[in-house]
Amino acid sequence: MNPEQIAAIIAACLEQGFVQPICLCAVSVNGCVLAMRYDFHEASDSWEPTLLAETASDGVFILPINLMVTDARGEAVRVVIRFDGWGFADLN
């Protein structure tokens, strides 16, 4: 899971109509968990991440990683990051 993947996932969610703030919870098959909040700041023209929670076994997320992405309206989507890339597992 790298910053470019997260940026692409957030961009895809925005294309689906998600609104900020965007919250993301990632869970790896080895039990690593990461929860983040992303807010867009127009002054800096950038997304600012805020760490909400983290627990890691040796600090390493092992693929596949399941992500739940939610927005301020309560919309949600599940994303799976695999060895060959990432994709939406469902769109509600």
Sine and cosine of phi, psi and omega as CSV:
sin_phi,cos_phi,sin_psi,cos_psi,sin_omega,cos_omega
0.00,0.00,0.90,-0.43,-0.03,-1.00
-0.82,-0.57,0.25,-0.97,-0.06,-1.00
-0.85,0.53,-0.56,0.83,0.02,-1.00
-0.92,0.40,-0.63,0.77,0.06,-1.00
-0.90,0.44,-0.71,0.70,-0.01,-1.00
-0.88,0.47,-0.69,0.73,0.02,-1.00
-0.87,0.49,-0.67,0.74,0.01,-1.00
-0.91,0.41,-0.63,0.77,0.02,-1.00
-0.91,0.41,-0.71,0.71,0.03,-1.00
-0.89,0.46,-0.69,0.73,0.02,-1.00
-0.87,0.49,-0.68,0.74,0.02,-1.00
-0.91,0.42,-0.62,0.78,0.04,-1.00
-0.91,0.41,-0.66,0.75,0.05,-1.00
-0.88,0.48,-0.62,0.79,0.06,-1.00
-0.89,0.45,-0.46,0.89,0.03,-1.00
-0.99,0.10,0.01,1.00,0.05,-1.00
0.98,-0.20,0.11,0.99,0.03,-1.00
-0.91,0.42,0.52,-0.86,0.03,-1.00
-0.85,-0.53,0.41,-0.91,-0.03,-1.00
-0.99,0.15,0.41,-0.91,0.06,1.00
-0.98,0.21,0.46,-0.89,0.05,-1.00
-0.98,-0.20,0.78,-0.63,0.08,-1.00
-0.92,-0.39,0.60,-0.80,-0.07,-1.00
-0.72,-0.70,0.74,-0.67,0.08,-1.00
-0.83,-0.56,0.85,-0.52,-0.03,-1.00
-0.94,-0.35,0.68,-0.73,0.03,-1.00
-0.73,-0.68,0.85,-0.53,0.01,-1.00
-1.00,-0.02,0.35,-0.94,0.00,-1.00
-0.91,0.42,-0.32,0.95,0.03,-1.00
-0.99,-0.11,0.19,0.98,0.11,-0.99
1.00,-0.09,-0.01,1.00,0.07,-1.00
-0.93,0.37,0.67,-0.74,-0.02,-1.00
-0.74,-0.67,0.65,-0.76,0.04,-1.00
-0.63,-0.77,0.77,-0.63,0.07,-1.00
-0.84,-0.54,0.79,-0.61,-0.05,-1.00
-0.74,-0.68,0.45,-0.89,0.14,-0.99
-0.86,-0.50,0.71,-0.71,-0.01,-1.00
-0.87,-0.49,0.84,-0.55,0.05,-1.00
-0.87,-0.49,0.67,-0.74,0.05,-1.00
-1.00,-0.01,0.77,-0.64,0.02,-1.00
-0.93,-0.38,0.93,-0.37,-0.05,-1.00
-0.90,0.43,-0.55,0.84,-0.02,-1.00
-0.85,0.52,-0.64,0.77,0.00,-1.00
-0.98,-0.20,-0.06,1.00,-0.02,-1.00
0.80,0.60,0.72,0.70,-0.03,-1.00
-0.49,-0.87,0.33,-0.94,0.09,-1.00
-1.00,0.03,0.73,-0.68,0.03,-1.00
-0.94,-0.33,0.89,-0.46,0.04,-1.00
-1.00,0.10,0.59,-0.81,0.11,-0.99
-0.82,-0.57,0.85,-0.53,0.04,-1.00
-0.95,0.30,0.82,-0.57,0.01,-1.00
-0.98,-0.20,-0.63,0.78,0.00,-1.00
-0.31,-0.95,0.51,-0.86,0.02,-1.00
-0.40,-0.92,0.68,-0.73,0.17,-0.99
-0.56,-0.83,0.70,-0.71,-0.10,-1.00
-0.61,-0.80,0.65,-0.76,0.14,-0.99
-1.00,0.01,0.95,-0.30,-0.05,-1.00
0.89,0.47,0.23,0.97,0.04,-1.00
0.94,0.35,0.26,0.97,-0.08,-1.00
-0.88,-0.47,0.87,-0.50,0.12,-0.99
-0.99,0.11,0.78,-0.62,-0.01,-1.00
-0.97,-0.26,0.71,-0.71,0.00,-1.00
-0.96,0.28,0.51,-0.86,-0.01,1.00
-0.98,0.22,0.42,-0.91,0.03,-1.00
-0.88,-0.47,0.78,-0.63,0.07,-1.00
-0.99,-0.13,0.71,-0.70,0.04,-1.00
-0.84,-0.55,0.67,-0.75,0.21,-0.98
-0.95,-0.31,0.82,-0.58,0.02,-1.00
-0.91,-0.42,0.78,-0.63,0.00,-1.00
-0.80,-0.61,0.32,-0.95,0.05,-1.00
-0.82,-0.57,-0.04,-1.00,-0.08,-1.00
-0.91,0.41,-0.32,0.95,0.01,-1.00
-1.00,-0.05,-0.07,1.00,-0.02,-1.00
1.00,-0.05,0.09,1.00,0.10,-1.00
-0.93,0.37,0.50,-0.87,-0.02,-1.00
-0.55,-0.83,0.46,-0.89,0.06,-1.00
-0.54,-0.84,0.51,-0.86,0.10,-0.99
-0.97,-0.25,0.73,-0.68,0.02,-1.00
-0.86,-0.52,0.63,-0.77,0.05,-1.00
-0.87,-0.49,0.79,-0.62,0.10,-0.99
-0.98,-0.19,0.86,-0.52,-0.01,-1.00
-0.88,-0.48,-0.02,-1.00,0.00,-1.00
-0.87,0.49,-0.54,0.84,-0.08,-1.00
-0.99,-0.12,0.19,0.98,0.01,-1.00
0.76,-0.65,-0.39,-0.92,-0.03,-1.00
-0.71,-0.71,0.31,-0.95,0.06,-1.00
-0.25,-0.97,0.32,-0.95,0.07,-1.00
-0.95,0.32,0.75,-0.66,0.07,-1.00
-1.00,0.09,-0.46,0.89,0.05,-1.00
-0.32,-0.95,0.36,-0.93,0.14,-0.99
-0.76,-0.65,0.84,-0.54,0.01,-1.00
-0.98,-0.18,0.00,0.00,0.00,0.00
